[in-house]
Amino acid sequence: MGYQYAHFPSEILLEIVPGLTHKKGAVGMARSQDPNSASSQFYICLNDAKFLDGNYAVFGQVIEGQDVVEKIIKGDKMLKVIISETSTPVITPTPILTPVSTSAPTVSIVAANNPDTSGADMKIQHKGGDTLKGGEWKLSIVAVGQPPLFKVSNSDLFVGGQIIATTTTCDAAIVTDQSVTGCSSALSATAKYDIKLVHIPSNAMLLDQIIEVR
């Protein structure tokens, strides 16, 4: 994704700056499912989009010409870009970056059918080991044979935590330490599903299991 230059990384790590939120006119970095995959693409908010806060990096704000932004339609082409200095300095808050460990955590995570319910669902349990911090783990639940579709969770997953899933993951999925919601693709009884859970900083596969829902 993006362009390859000798001295610049092809992908940009996610940096959330306190005070920069997804209000109307905010300019943010587009990315794939991986939070650290931003590159050359960006977006401009047509309205407040607070649900993106904490998941996507805002780096600018439209200060004039929002009416022009709202006239942009699919297929329009950018013919030229003019960069000019402003006499009024723009003060950007200094990011507060928390060091992230890149070593793989020691955990025991298992997936199984959920015998406590009558519907087609499954449970993913944290049996022991390190806590998985929000933003540092992602989950994929897809039918066997389909490519993984990971969604990053902003919830901490503690020992004893149990995720109940009744659907596969999708682009709109919301993954927490308790559930997978936001998708309409319900699990089917007797179908087999491929479940993967990855620790993002180390790229360690913490769960890679196939479950037949009953």
VOSE-346312 format. One record per residue (C-alpha): residue in three letters; chain; x, y, z. Coordinates in steps of 0.2 Angstrom, whole numbers, plus 5000, padded with zeros to 4 digits. Layout:
BEGIN
FIVO   code   unit      x      y      z
FIVO    ALA      A      X      Y      Z
...
***
This chain:
BEGIN
FIVO   code   unit      x      y      z
FIVO    MET      A   5000   5000   5000
FIVO    GLY      A   5007   5017   4996
FIVO    TYR      A   5023   5022   4988
FIVO    GLN      A   5041   5015   4991
FIVO    TYR      A   5054   5027   4994
FIVO    ALA      A   5072   5023   5000
FIVO    HIS      A   5071   5033   5017
FIVO    PHE      A   5052   5033   5021
FIVO    PRO      A   5042   5018   5027
FIVO    SER      A   5028   5012   5016
FIVO    GLU      A   5016   5011   5031
FIVO    ILE      A   5014   5023   5045
FIVO    LEU      A   5011   5018   5063
FIVO    LEU      A   4994   5023   5071
FIVO    GLU      A   4997   5039   5082
FIVO    ILE      A   4982   5046   5091
FIVO    VAL      A   4985   5064   5096
FIVO    PRO      A   4974   5070   5111
FIVO    GLY      A   4963   5085   5106
FIVO    LEU      A   4962   5080   5088
FIVO    THR      A   4945   5072   5085
FIVO    HIS      A   4934   5067   5070
FIVO    LYS      A   4923   5083   5070
FIVO    LYS      A   4917   5090   5053
FIVO    GLY      A   4931   5095   5042
FIVO    ALA      A   4944   5084   5051
FIVO    VAL      A   4957   5076   5040
FIVO    GLY      A   4963   5059   5044
FIVO    MET      A   4974   5044   5038
FIVO    ALA      A   4965   5030   5029
FIVO    ARG      A   4971   5013   5032
FIVO    SER      A   4966   4994   5030
FIVO    GLN      A   4961   4983   5044
FIVO    ASP      A   4978   4984   5052
FIVO    PRO      A   4979   5000   5062
FIVO    ASN      A   4997   5002   5057
FIVO    SER      A   4994   5002   5038
FIVO    ALA      A   4991   5020   5034
FIVO    SER      A   5000   5027   5019
FIVO    SER      A   4996   5040   5005
FIVO    GLN      A   4977   5040   5007
FIVO    PHE      A   4967   5052   5018
FIVO    TYR      A   4949   5057   5021
FIVO    ILE      A   4940   5073   5026
FIVO    CYS      A   4925   5071   5037
FIVO    LEU      A   4909   5078   5030
FIVO    ASN      A   4901   5077   5048
FIVO    ASP      A   4906   5073   5065
FIVO    ALA      A   4912   5055   5066
FIVO    LYS      A   4916   5052   5084
FIVO    PHE      A   4915   5033   5082
FIVO    LEU      A   4932   5034   5073
FIVO    ASP      A   4941   5043   5087
FIVO    GLY      A   4955   5032   5094
FIVO    ASN      A   4955   5020   5079
FIVO    TYR      A   4960   5032   5065
FIVO    ALA      A   4973   5046   5066
FIVO    VAL      A   4968   5064   5063
FIVO    PHE      A   4982   5076   5057
FIVO    GLY      A   4973   5091   5050
FIVO    GLN      A   4957   5102   5049
FIVO    VAL      A   4949   5111   5035
FIVO    ILE      A   4949   5129   5040
FIVO    GLU      A   4940   5136   5025
FIVO    GLY      A   4932   5129   5009
FIVO    GLN      A   4922   5115   5018
FIVO    ASP      A   4908   5119   5005
FIVO    VAL      A   4920   5114   4991
FIVO    VAL      A   4924   5098   5000
FIVO    GLU      A   4905   5094   5001
FIVO    LYS      A   4904   5096   4982
FIVO    ILE      A   4917   5082   4978
FIVO    ILE      A   4909   5067   4970
FIVO    LYS      A   4916   5050   4965
FIVO    GLY      A   4926   5051   4949
FIVO    ASP      A   4933   5069   4952
FIVO    LYS      A   4951   5071   4949
FIVO    MET      A   4964   5082   4959
FIVO    LEU      A   4972   5093   4945
FIVO    LYS      A   4984   5103   4956
FIVO    VAL      A   4989   5106   4974
FIVO    ILE      A   4995   5123   4981
FIVO    ILE      A   5004   5123   4998
FIVO    SER      A   5006   5140   5006
FIVO    GLU      A   5012   5146   5023
FIVO    THR      A   5000   5155   5035
FIVO    SER      A   5005   5169   5046
FIVO    THR      A   4995   5162   5060
FIVO    PRO      A   5005   5148   5068
FIVO    VAL      A   4995   5131   5070
FIVO    ILE      A   4999   5124   5087
FIVO    THR      A   4998   5105   5087
FIVO    PRO      A   4997   5095   5103
FIVO    THR      A   5012   5084   5106
FIVO    PRO      A   5007   5066   5105
FIVO    ILE      A   5008   5056   5121
FIVO    LEU      A   5015   5039   5115
FIVO    THR      A   5014   5024   5126
FIVO    PRO      A   5029   5012   5123
FIVO    VAL      A   5022   4996   5116
FIVO    SER      A   5031   4979   5119
FIVO    THR      A   5034   4970   5103
FIVO    SER      A   5038   4953   5112
FIVO    ALA      A   5024   4940   5110
FIVO    PRO      A   5013   4938   5126
FIVO    THR      A   5012   4922   5136
FIVO    VAL      A   4994   4917   5135
FIVO    SER      A   4982   4902   5134
FIVO    ILE      A   4967   4906   5123
FIVO    VAL      A   4955   4893   5116
FIVO    ALA      A   4939   4893   5106
FIVO    ALA      A   4924   4881   5108
FIVO    ASN      A   4906   4878   5105
FIVO    ASN      A   4895   4887   5118
FIVO    PRO      A   4884   4873   5126
FIVO    ASP      A   4876   4886   5137
FIVO    THR      A   4865   4892   5123
FIVO    SER      A   4853   4885   5111
FIVO    GLY      A   4858   4896   5096
FIVO    ALA      A   4873   4894   5084
FIVO    ASP      A   4887   4903   5093
FIVO    MET      A   4904   4900   5100
FIVO    LYS      A   4915   4906   5114
FIVO    ILE      A   4933   4912   5114
FIVO    GLN      A   4941   4911   5132
FIVO    HIS      A   4957   4919   5139
FIVO    LYS      A   4962   4904   5151
FIVO    GLY      A   4978   4911   5158
FIVO    GLY      A   4993   4922   5155
FIVO    ASP      A   4996   4940   5151
FIVO    THR      A   4982   4953   5148
FIVO    LEU      A   4980   4958   5130
FIVO    LYS      A   4978   4977   5129
FIVO    GLY      A   4965   4986   5119
FIVO    GLY      A   4972   4991   5102
FIVO    GLU      A   4985   4977   5102
FIVO    TRP      A   4975   4962   5097
FIVO    LYS      A   4964   4958   5083
FIVO    LEU      A   4951   4944   5079
FIVO    SER      A   4945   4935   5063
FIVO    ILE      A   4931   4923   5062
FIVO    VAL      A   4927   4917   5044
FIVO    ALA      A   4920   4902   5036
FIVO    VAL      A   4933   4888   5033
FIVO    GLY      A   4941   4892   5016
FIVO    GLN      A   4938   4911   5017
FIVO    PRO      A   4953   4923   5019
FIVO    PRO      A   4954   4930   5037
FIVO    LEU      A   4945   4947   5040
FIVO    PHE      A   4953   4954   5056
FIVO    LYS      A   4945   4967   5067
FIVO    VAL      A   4955   4976   5080
FIVO    SER      A   4948   4977   5098
FIVO    ASN      A   4950   4992   5109
FIVO    SER      A   4945   4982   5124
FIVO    ASP      A   4958   4974   5136
FIVO    LEU      A   4956   4955   5137
FIVO    PHE      A   4960   4949   5154
FIVO    VAL      A   4962   4931   5161
FIVO    GLY      A   4944   4924   5163
FIVO    GLY      A   4938   4935   5149
FIVO    GLN      A   4925   4926   5137
FIVO    ILE      A   4920   4932   5120
FIVO    ILE      A   4903   4926   5114
FIVO    ALA      A   4902   4926   5095
FIVO    THR      A   4886   4923   5085
FIVO    THR      A   4892   4930   5068
FIVO    THR      A   4908   4930   5058
FIVO    THR      A   4919   4946   5058
FIVO    CYS      A   4915   4959   5044
FIVO    ASP      A   4921   4977   5040
FIVO    ALA      A   4908   4984   5052
FIVO    ALA      A   4912   4972   5066
FIVO    ILE      A   4915   4978   5084
FIVO    VAL      A   4925   4966   5094
FIVO    THR      A   4926   4968   5113
FIVO    ASP      A   4932   4957   5127
FIVO    GLN      A   4914   4950   5128
FIVO    SER      A   4906   4950   5111
FIVO    VAL      A   4907   4952   5092
FIVO    THR      A   4893   4963   5085
FIVO    GLY      A   4889   4974   5070
FIVO    CYS      A   4888   4960   5057
FIVO    SER      A   4873   4951   5050
FIVO    SER      A   4882   4935   5044
FIVO    ALA      A   4876   4924   5058
FIVO    LEU      A   4885   4908   5062
FIVO    SER      A   4876   4892   5055
FIVO    ALA      A   4874   4876   5064
FIVO    THR      A   4886   4862   5058
FIVO    ALA      A   4896   4874   5048
FIVO    LYS      A   4915   4875   5051
FIVO    TYR      A   4924   4892   5055
FIVO    ASP      A   4942   4897   5056
FIVO    ILE      A   4946   4908   5071
FIVO    LYS      A   4962   4918   5072
FIVO    LEU      A   4968   4930   5086
FIVO    VAL      A   4984   4940   5083
FIVO    HIS      A   4995   4950   5095
FIVO    ILE      A   4998   4965   5083
FIVO    PRO      A   5015   4972   5090
FIVO    SER      A   5023   4955   5089
FIVO    ASN      A   5012   4948   5075
FIVO    ALA      A   5011   4932   5085
FIVO    MET      A   4997   4921   5082
FIVO    LEU      A   4989   4917   5099
FIVO    LEU      A   4974   4907   5092
FIVO    ASP      A   4972   4898   5076
FIVO    GLN      A   4958   4885   5077
FIVO    ILE      A   4944   4878   5067
FIVO    ILE      A   4927   4875   5076
FIVO    GLU      A   4912   4866   5070
FIVO    VAL      A   4897   4875   5077
FIVO    ARG      A   4883   4864   5084
***
